[in-house]
Amino acid sequence: MFQVPPILIVFGYVVIAVPGSIIGVLSGMPASRIFRLRMQGITKDAFLGAIGSVAAVIACAVVPWPRNTTSEPLGAGLRVETTMNRFQHPYLLATLVAVMIPALHQFIRFRKARRDQDIRPRAT
């Protein structure tokens, strides 16, 4: 085996984080409109989407998963078997996390705004 330079690893994480931040913004904007909030948390949504997508890809590589073996016949009596011990679709999971975390952030903002409205003294 050969050693991968750390700059390439960092570049790979940046390549994963950029679409995650875009997905985070595209998820946070409609969520803020649905909850009738102002668009002030969009940069935080981008950051949350980026961090969530990178964390999901790293978690897929680190967290053990039940062994999964697939078998494909190639014809003429040949068969290929592949066994994996980790989740097989890390980028799909990264996309789902990049969508869910900013939407959850907007929901928390909505709950906090609603709670603050209930706490304020009412004018008589």
Helices and strands as residue ranges (DSSP letters): H 6-34, H 42-62, E 68-75, E 78-84, H 90-119
